[in-house]
């Protein structure tokens, strides 16, 4: 399959990275309603081809979309109330006047959890009286993951949110009688979670169809790993390196480097690739097939982990004493291609790369990522510098893990900032934002993705995530006043001048 995906992007294009949660709106977090449609209109007016988002699955630990209770489920926080009203499932008075927090630029996940669950309880009463005709068909089609996810969440609720590793042994290990007993005990609560998934995917399907009508493709984000406390691990323990008690033997992370002397301890269970290969990678095929039903293009996080992955003994305090283990390599993607055809994948290939990783990327042919913020501080051979970026790439000014450019110029080291100023021939660092965006648009990469924060000129306060930290992440939201026709006009002109769209 060497270089089989080089032509997946038919023309030079560009787009914007902005998660659903960051959209403006009156419901405490971005939703799949009016403002999502308006954002698609904004992209179309700006001459863009792509809308990139973060994982759209339910958020778990730390409110991170990369630590979800299910890799197959959708985030119910994104369900739009006005659309539910339109379908006769809520009245305006049900949700009008709810306090979602005082700051419209910041999602309050504590309030969201309390207020949304209260409203969803009322929603279930209405849904049961007016169940849509296609609800049962949705449940049948998605039974392979939906039934177990609904049970997982219902049992978790019954245990006050405790990790499944702390449940009673019989249900923790999914003994047949325990599963049957809990299904009876939690029948209505299971229907609650199935209802939320039905409504999420109904609204998502309608939004995606609208995006397609405007020639906007959605780039989704697929974390390579799943959360330890997830329906995925609980339902399919054979796919992960776990003890007989269902506890991870090893967890994922990154070794120490110039930035972190203790490495990064992510805590996700690592895959049992031997078992997955014997099964023909069936779970991965299901995962990617389901993802293609909601996204047009898939960005796979930590792609280098398919060649070899760093794992740390479960319970370790840091990642200093981990080991590298062999991954499935290109074999996985050969099997996926046999089952699903050519899958449009972007390989997140940042970080520690070896010759073997480079070979796997070349053999797969998937475009990699180039982040211009990582280009400075060394010399002009750096592969992230705009003049060194190849065609088969997706170029970014930064990602969700980076400061917006206006924040970066304040936090970059003196060597990085000096290099960038000289490289771009600037005399004032206030020129950096527009200059770096134009450099990204003008480079050879097939696709350029700009962050919404950079486009509207925000700084450190709008950073989405600080890697290896928990707390003040994933909260940033735009306001309606910030997404203007002026930004659309600038982006259209800059994209056109760069030969995009």
C-alpha distance (Angstrom), angle and dihedral (degrees) to the residues before:
residue distance angle dihedral
X1 . . .
X2 3.81 . .
X3 3.81 112.2 .
X4 3.81 89.3 -10.3
X5 3.81 92.7 143.4
X6 3.80 102.2 43.3
X7 3.80 90.8 105.2
X8 3.83 97.1 44.9
X9 3.82 87.8 108.5
X10 3.79 103.9 60.7
X11 3.80 96.3 -166.6
X12 3.78 141.6 10.5
X13 3.77 105.8 -77.5
X14 3.77 143.1 164.9
X15 3.76 141.1 -157.9
X16 3.79 147.4 164.3
X17 3.80 133.0 -93.7
X18 3.79 111.2 -138.7
X19 3.78 125.0 140.5
X20 3.81 121.2 -132.5
X21 3.81 89.3 -116.3
X22 3.82 90.4 60.1
X23 3.80 95.6 58.1
X24 3.82 115.9 110.9
X25 3.77 120.9 -110.9
X26 3.80 145.1 120.2
X27 3.82 100.5 -91.3
X28 3.81 103.8 78.6
X29 3.80 94.7 -101.1
X30 3.79 136.8 35.2
X31 3.81 114.0 -79.8
X32 3.80 140.9 -171.1
X33 3.79 91.4 -99.4
X34 3.80 138.0 90.4
X35 3.80 97.7 -33.6
X36 3.80 93.0 51.2
X37 3.81 89.1 55.0
X38 3.81 89.9 46.5
X39 3.80 89.9 52.0
X40 3.80 90.4 53.8
X41 3.81 87.7 51.2
X42 3.81 88.4 50.8
X43 3.82 91.3 52.6
X44 3.80 91.7 47.8
X45 3.82 92.5 49.6
X46 3.81 88.5 48.6
X47 3.80 90.9 55.1
X48 3.79 93.7 -114.8
X49 3.80 129.0 151.9
X50 3.82 104.0 -165.8
X51 3.78 140.8 52.8
X52 3.79 111.4 -167.8
X53 3.79 120.0 -162.9
X54 3.80 137.6 175.7
X55 3.83 121.3 -108.8
X56 3.82 109.1 -51.5
X57 3.80 94.4 -152.2
X58 3.83 125.0 112.5
X59 3.79 113.3 -72.2
X60 3.77 118.6 -120.8
X61 3.81 132.1 167.2
X62 3.80 111.6 26.5
X63 3.83 90.7 -1.7
X64 3.80 87.7 -82.4
X65 3.81 118.5 156.0
X66 3.82 85.5 -149.1
X67 3.84 91.5 62.1
X68 3.78 103.7 56.4
X69 3.79 135.2 163.4
X70 3.82 87.9 -131.0
X71 3.78 135.9 14.7
X72 3.82 89.8 -152.7
X73 3.82 101.1 47.5
X74 3.81 128.7 86.2
X75 3.80 125.9 -125.9
X76 3.83 109.2 -99.1
X77 3.81 90.1 -158.1
X78 3.81 86.1 74.7
X79 3.82 93.8 60.0
X80 3.80 107.9 116.1
X81 3.82 119.1 -131.8
X82 3.79 96.8 -154.4
X83 3.81 89.1 57.3
X84 3.81 89.4 50.0
X85 3.81 88.4 51.8
X86 3.80 89.4 51.0
X87 3.82 88.5 54.1
X88 3.81 91.2 50.1
X89 3.81 94.3 -112.9
X90 3.82 97.2 114.4
X91 3.79 135.6 21.9
X92 3.80 122.7 -135.2
X93 3.79 91.1 -111.6
X94 3.82 89.9 58.1
X95 3.80 91.8 69.9
X96 3.80 106.7 12.2
X97 3.78 112.4 113.4
X98 3.81 97.6 16.1
X99 3.81 110.4 150.3
X100 3.81 107.5 -122.1
X101 3.81 94.4 171.1
X102 3.79 136.1 -73.2
X103 3.82 98.3 -96.3
X104 3.83 115.2 72.5
X105 3.83 90.3 -170.3
X106 3.79 93.5 61.0
X107 3.81 131.2 58.4
X108 3.82 112.1 -134.7
X109 3.80 101.3 -149.7
X110 3.79 93.0 -174.7
X111 3.80 91.4 58.4
X112 3.80 91.4 42.1
X113 3.79 91.3 55.5
X114 3.80 94.1 50.5
X115 3.81 101.1 37.6
X116 3.80 97.7 40.3
X117 3.80 93.4 49.3
X118 3.81 90.2 50.5
X119 3.79 90.7 51.3
X120 3.81 93.5 43.4
X121 3.82 89.7 56.3
X122 3.82 89.1 59.1
X123 3.79 88.8 43.3
X124 3.80 91.0 57.3
X125 3.80 91.4 54.7
X126 3.80 89.5 54.2
X127 3.80 93.5 42.1
X128 3.80 91.7 54.8
X129 3.81 90.2 53.9
X130 3.80 92.6 46.4
X131 3.79 106.9 28.3
X132 3.83 110.8 176.1
X133 3.79 116.3 -115.8
X134 3.81 93.9 -120.6
X135 3.82 96.0 50.1
X136 3.81 95.4 95.3
X137 3.80 91.0 46.4
X138 3.82 89.2 53.2
X139 3.80 90.6 51.3
X140 3.80 92.0 49.4
X141 3.80 93.7 48.1
X142 3.81 92.6 50.1
X143 3.79 98.7 35.8
X144 3.83 92.0 114.6
X145 3.83 89.1 74.4
X146 3.82 107.6 4.9
X147 3.81 98.8 67.6
X148 3.80 93.7 52.5
X149 3.80 93.2 41.5
X150 3.81 91.8 52.5
X151 3.81 91.1 48.5
X152 3.81 91.6 46.2
X153 3.80 92.0 53.1
X154 3.81 93.4 43.5
X155 3.81 92.7 51.4
X156 3.81 89.9 44.8
X157 3.82 89.1 54.4
X158 3.80 89.8 50.5
X159 3.82 87.9 54.4
X160 3.83 93.5 49.7
X161 3.79 92.4 -106.4
X162 3.81 96.0 -53.0
X163 3.80 119.0 158.8
X164 3.80 112.8 -95.2
X165 3.83 87.0 -118.7
X166 3.83 86.4 69.9
X167 3.81 95.7 50.6
X168 3.81 123.7 105.0
X169 3.80 112.0 -72.0
X170 3.82 96.3 -111.5
X171 3.80 96.4 56.1
X172 3.81 93.7 32.5
X173 3.81 88.5 60.1
X174 3.82 92.8 37.6
X175 3.80 96.8 -119.8
X176 3.80 108.4 -169.9
X177 3.81 97.7 -116.9
X178 3.80 93.2 45.7
X179 3.81 92.0 51.1
X180 3.82 90.8 49.9
X181 3.82 92.3 47.1
X182 3.80 93.7 48.8
X183 3.79 91.7 47.8
X184 3.81 89.0 57.7
X185 3.79 93.2 43.5
X186 3.83 94.3 47.8
X187 3.81 101.0 33.9
X188 3.82 96.7 125.5
X189 3.79 93.8 41.3
X190 3.79 89.0 52.5
X191 3.81 88.9 53.4
X192 3.81 87.9 52.1
X193 3.81 91.5 59.7
X194 3.80 93.0 42.3
X195 3.81 89.1 51.8
X196 3.80 92.0 52.7
X197 3.80 91.1 50.4
X198 3.80 91.4 48.7
X199 3.81 90.8 52.0
X200 3.80 93.9 45.4
X201 3.79 93.7 51.3
X202 3.81 92.6 43.0
X203 3.80 91.2 55.2
X204 3.81 91.8 40.7
X205 3.81 93.1 51.9
X206 3.81 90.8 52.3
X207 3.82 92.3 48.2
X208 3.79 93.1 47.9
X209 3.81 90.7 50.6
X210 3.81 88.8 52.9
X211 3.80 90.7 49.8
X212 3.81 89.9 51.1
X213 3.81 90.2 50.9
X214 3.82 87.3 57.9
X215 3.84 92.7 45.3
X216 3.80 91.7 -111.9
X217 3.82 116.4 143.3
X218 3.80 119.4 -154.5
X219 3.80 117.0 -133.2
X220 3.79 108.9 -154.9
X221 3.79 127.9 -162.6
X222 3.81 122.6 -126.6
X223 3.82 116.3 -168.9
X224 3.82 109.2 -143.2
X225 3.81 90.5 -136.6
X226 3.78 132.6 47.1
X227 3.78 127.7 -139.2
X228 3.80 118.5 -87.0
X229 3.81 89.1 -129.2
X230 3.79 98.3 53.5
X231 3.77 141.4 116.5
X232 3.81 86.7 -117.2
X233 3.82 93.5 63.4
X234 3.81 95.1 36.5
X235 3.81 92.8 50.3
X236 3.82 98.6 40.1
X237 3.83 107.6 28.7
X238 3.80 89.8 154.9
X239 3.81 89.3 71.1
X240 3.81 92.7 62.0
X241 3.80 137.1 56.7
X242 3.80 98.9 -103.9
X243 3.79 136.4 151.3
X244 3.81 121.2 -114.5
X245 3.81 86.4 -95.4
X246 3.80 90.7 59.1
X247 3.81 94.7 -107.8
X248 3.84 119.2 133.0
X249 3.80 115.6 -100.3
X250 3.78 91.1 -160.6
X251 3.79 134.4 10.4
X252 3.79 134.1 -153.6
X253 3.77 129.2 -102.5
X254 3.80 145.3 120.2
X255 3.82 129.6 -86.5
X256 3.81 123.1 -113.1
X257 3.79 115.0 -76.5
X258 3.79 140.8 163.5
X259 3.81 90.5 -65.4
X260 3.82 102.3 42.0
X261 3.81 120.7 32.2
X262 3.82 91.2 -168.2
X263 3.80 96.1 43.4
X264 3.79 124.0 -132.3
X265 3.81 121.6 -63.3
X266 3.81 107.2 -161.0
X267 3.80 97.4 171.8
X268 3.82 97.8 -144.3
X269 3.81 115.9 138.0
X270 3.80 113.1 -109.7
X271 3.79 123.0 -124.8
X272 3.78 127.2 -97.6
X273 3.81 92.0 -131.1
X274 3.80 92.8 179.0
X275 3.81 90.9 60.0
X276 3.80 92.9 42.0
X277 3.81 91.4 52.3
X278 3.81 91.9 49.3
X279 3.81 87.3 54.3
X280 3.81 91.3 50.9
X281 3.81 90.3 -109.3
X282 3.82 87.9 -73.4
X283 3.81 95.0 160.5
X284 3.80 92.6 51.3
X285 3.81 90.9 47.9
X286 3.80 89.7 52.6
X287 3.79 90.9 47.1
X288 3.80 95.2 51.2
X289 3.80 93.1 41.6
X290 3.81 90.7 53.1
X291 3.81 90.2 47.1
X292 3.80 91.4 53.0
X293 3.80 89.0 57.0
X294 3.81 90.1 65.7
X295 3.82 104.0 25.3
X296 3.80 132.9 49.5
X297 3.81 95.8 -152.4
X298 3.81 129.1 22.2
X299 3.79 124.3 -140.9
X300 3.81 107.6 -162.1
X301 3.79 113.6 -152.5
X302 3.85 120.1 -134.2
X303 3.80 92.6 8.0
X304 3.80 92.1 174.2
X305 3.83 86.8 71.2
X306 3.80 89.2 76.9
X307 3.83 89.9 66.1
X308 3.80 96.4 43.0
X309 3.78 132.1 -21.5
X310 3.78 134.7 -152.0
X311 3.79 115.0 -127.8
X312 3.78 133.5 -176.8
X313 3.78 129.8 -157.7
X314 3.81 110.6 -95.1
X315 3.79 111.1 -100.9
X316 3.81 95.8 26.9
X317 3.80 115.2 141.9
X318 3.80 94.3 -135.5
X319 3.80 142.1 1.0
X320 3.82 99.2 -102.8
X321 3.80 97.0 107.7
X322 3.78 102.1 43.5
X323 3.80 128.7 128.0
X324 3.79 135.9 -135.0
X325 3.80 116.3 -119.7
X326 3.79 130.4 -172.4
X327 3.82 119.2 -99.9
X328 3.82 129.2 -157.1
X329 3.80 94.8 -92.9
X330 3.77 120.4 -169.5
X331 3.83 91.1 -20.1
X332 3.81 90.6 80.6
X333 3.78 92.7 54.9
X334 3.79 93.3 45.3
X335 3.81 88.5 56.9
X336 3.81 91.8 44.5
X337 3.81 90.3 51.6
X338 3.81 91.1 51.4
X339 3.81 90.0 54.1
X340 3.81 102.7 35.4
X341 3.79 106.0 18.7
X342 3.79 120.6 -126.6
X343 3.79 107.6 -12.8
X344 3.84 115.4 -153.9
X345 3.81 101.0 -124.5
X346 3.79 133.7 170.9
X347 3.81 111.4 -156.8
X348 3.80 113.6 -140.5
X349 3.80 93.5 -145.3
X350 3.80 100.9 167.8
X351 3.79 122.9 131.8
X352 3.80 131.8 29.6
X353 3.81 108.1 9.3
X354 3.81 125.9 -179.8
X355 3.83 129.9 -167.4
X356 3.82 87.9 -99.2
X357 3.81 90.8 55.0
X358 3.80 90.5 49.1
X359 3.82 89.6 50.8
X360 3.82 92.1 50.7
X361 3.81 90.3 50.4
X362 3.80 91.2 49.2
X363 3.81 92.2 47.5
X364 3.82 91.7 49.6
X365 3.79 92.1 45.1
X366 3.80 93.5 -148.7
X367 3.81 115.7 147.9
X368 3.79 114.3 -108.6
X369 3.80 131.1 -145.2
X370 3.78 128.4 -97.9
X371 3.82 118.0 -167.7
X372 3.80 112.6 -165.1
X373 3.81 93.8 -155.7
X374 3.82 87.4 67.4
X375 3.82 92.4 56.8
X376 3.78 101.5 82.7
X377 3.78 138.5 81.2
X378 3.80 98.1 49.4
X379 3.78 130.2 56.7
X380 3.79 135.4 -60.3
X381 3.81 94.0 -87.2
X382 3.83 90.5 75.8
X383 3.82 106.8 127.5
X384 3.83 92.1 -138.6
X385 3.80 94.1 61.8
X386 3.82 109.3 109.1
X387 3.82 95.0 -118.1
X388 3.84 90.9 54.4
X389 3.82 97.7 48.9
X390 3.84 112.7 112.3
X391 3.80 127.4 -140.7
X392 3.80 96.1 -107.9
X393 3.80 92.2 68.0
X394 3.77 142.6 93.1
X395 3.79 109.1 -133.4
X396 3.80 123.7 -151.9
X397 3.77 132.3 -178.9
X398 3.81 85.0 -146.6
X399 3.80 140.3 -31.8
X400 3.80 135.7 -131.7
X401 3.83 87.2 -76.6
X402 3.81 93.8 57.3
X403 3.77 135.3 77.8
X404 3.80 113.3 -108.0
X405 3.82 109.3 -100.0
X406 3.81 92.6 -100.0
X407 3.81 88.4 55.0
X408 3.80 92.9 42.9
X409 3.81 93.5 58.3
X410 3.82 87.5 57.6
X411 3.82 97.0 44.4
X412 3.83 101.7 35.8
X413 3.80 118.0 107.3
X414 3.81 116.8 -101.7
X415 3.83 89.4 -108.7
X416 3.82 92.5 51.9
X417 3.79 94.5 46.9
X418 3.81 93.3 44.7
X419 3.81 91.0 50.7
X420 3.82 91.7 48.7
X421 3.80 93.2 47.8
X422 3.80 91.7 50.8
X423 3.81 94.1 42.1
X424 3.80 92.3 53.7
X425 3.85 92.5 35.9
X426 3.81 92.6 -124.7
X427 3.79 128.5 161.7
X428 3.81 97.5 -171.2
X429 3.81 124.9 43.4
X430 3.82 89.7 -144.3
X431 3.82 85.1 75.1
X432 3.82 91.8 60.0
X433 3.82 98.7 87.6
X434 3.79 98.3 56.4
X435 3.81 93.0 36.1
X436 3.81 94.1 52.7
X437 3.81 92.5 46.8
X438 3.80 91.1 51.1
X439 3.82 90.7 47.2
X440 3.79 89.6 53.7
X441 3.80 91.9 48.9
X442 3.81 92.9 47.2
X443 3.82 99.3 48.2
X444 3.83 123.4 99.1
X445 3.83 97.1 -101.0
X446 3.81 114.4 124.2
X447 3.80 90.9 -130.0
X448 3.81 133.4 27.4
X449 3.81 121.1 -162.5
X450 3.80 120.2 -167.5
X451 3.79 122.6 -167.9
X452 3.79 117.4 -118.3
X453 3.81 89.2 -127.6
X454 3.81 90.4 59.6
X455 3.77 92.8 44.8
X456 3.80 94.0 55.0
X457 3.80 94.4 39.1
X458 3.80 103.0 -111.6
X459 3.79 126.0 153.8
X460 3.78 143.4 -158.9
X461 3.82 92.3 -34.9
X462 3.82 90.0 66.7
X463 3.80 97.7 51.3
X464 3.80 110.3 133.6
X465 3.81 101.9 -154.1
X466 3.79 142.3 9.2
X467 3.84 105.1 -155.0
X468 3.82 116.2 -124.3
X469 3.80 92.2 18.0
X470 3.80 134.2 103.5
X471 3.79 126.2 -155.6
X472 3.78 121.7 42.0
X473 3.81 96.9 42.8
X474 3.82 135.5 117.5
X475 3.82 93.3 16.9
X476 3.81 105.2 110.0
X477 3.80 118.7 117.9
X478 3.79 132.6 177.2
X479 3.79 123.4 -132.1
X480 3.79 124.8 -129.7
X481 3.80 89.8 -114.7
X482 3.81 91.3 60.6
X483 3.81 96.8 56.4
X484 3.78 100.7 71.2
X485 3.78 142.2 160.7
X486 3.81 88.4 -109.4
X487 3.82 91.6 63.4
X488 3.82 90.2 46.4
X489 3.81 90.8 50.7
X490 3.82 93.4 49.0
X491 3.81 92.5 47.3
X492 3.79 93.1 48.0
X493 3.79 92.6 50.5
X494 3.82 94.1 44.7
X495 3.82 92.3 47.2
X496 3.80 92.5 48.0
X497 3.82 92.2 48.1
X498 3.81 88.2 53.2
X499 3.80 92.3 52.1
X500 3.79 94.8 -107.7
X501 3.80 126.2 136.4
